[in-house]
């Protein structure tokens, strides 16, 4: 950004020992106000609606990490354009509760609001002064999972979409939250059918 170093914020969620510590904040008051400002349909909500006094999280700040011989698998989570890393909180907490360390990255100047430890809050500036990427990213060589709708909504102007310009080599099956819920529902139905069949056959339930 105009020759300045780009500072990044990263939040970590991890398996932890049970504690009564302070709940981790969702977003700062400045971030809450700017996030809500971007949604006209939420204009009647108080600007501090997303702060820790009004929005609950289940993670605890600085909770003692649960030791695990060999460590824990790492999941890196990256929010979409304009969205802060906090919007991945529920998913990150779910992963952490199942034995993963999760790193949520804040894309400074691409997020609608990023607050730093010294109190500064910077806003969305991507695209200003020709900063929008125009060349494709390097091909992905590591396993990854995409959650959401990478193809975006149709552009009425007919202009190329940023996804197609920047990630043309990412093809194949893309995971969506709806798909995950359908898979989970199918698996639960399969397990219920198997248990029902076992009971009728006189086999004890192994749950």
GIPEBEL-V273851 format. One record per pair of residues at least 24 apart in sequence whose C-alpha atoms are under 8 Angstrom apart, sorted by the first residue. I is the first residue (numbers start at 0). J is the second residue. If there is no record, write none. Layout:
<<I J> <I J>>
This chain:
<<5 107> <6 107> <7 104> <7 105> <7 106> <7 107> <8 104> <8 105> <8 106> <8 107> <8 113> <8 115> <9 102> <9 103> <9 104> <9 105> <10 84> <10 102> <10 103> <10 104> <11 100> <11 101> <11 102> <11 103> <12 58> <12 91> <12 92> <12 95> <12 100> <12 101> <12 102> <13 64> <13 95> <13 96> <13 98> <13 99> <13 100> <13 101> <14 64> <14 65> <14 95> <14 96> <14 97> <14 98> <14 99> <14 100> <15 62> <15 63> <15 64> <15 65> <16 62> <16 63> <16 64> <16 65> <18 59> <18 62> <18 63> <19 59> <20 59> <20 60> <20 61> <20 62> <21 59> <21 60> <22 51> <22 55> <22 56> <22 57> <22 58> <22 59> <22 60> <23 51> <23 56> <23 57> <23 58> <23 59> <23 60> <24 50> <24 51> <24 55> <24 56> <25 49> <25 50> <25 51> <25 54> <25 55> <25 56> <25 85> <25 88> <26 50> <26 51> <26 85> <27 51> <27 114> <29 112> <29 114> <29 120> <30 111> <30 112> <30 113> <30 114> <30 120> <33 111> <33 112> <34 111> <34 112> <56 88> <56 89> <57 92> <58 92> <71 98> <71 99> <71 100> <72 98> <72 99> <72 100> <73 99> <73 100> <73 101> <73 102> <74 99> <74 100> <74 101> <74 102> <75 101> <75 102> <75 103> <75 104> <76 101> <76 102> <76 103> <76 104> <77 103> <77 104> <77 105> <78 103> <78 104> <78 105> <78 106> <80 109> <80 110> <81 109> <81 110> <81 111> <81 123> <82 109> <82 110> <82 111> <83 110> <83 111> <83 112> <83 113> <132 165> <133 164> <133 165> <134 164> <134 165> <135 164> <135 165> <135 166> <135 167> <136 165> <136 166> <138 168> <138 169> <139 169> <144 173> <144 174> <145 173> <145 174> <145 175> <146 173> <146 174> <146 175> <146 176> <147 174> <147 175> <147 176> <148 175>>
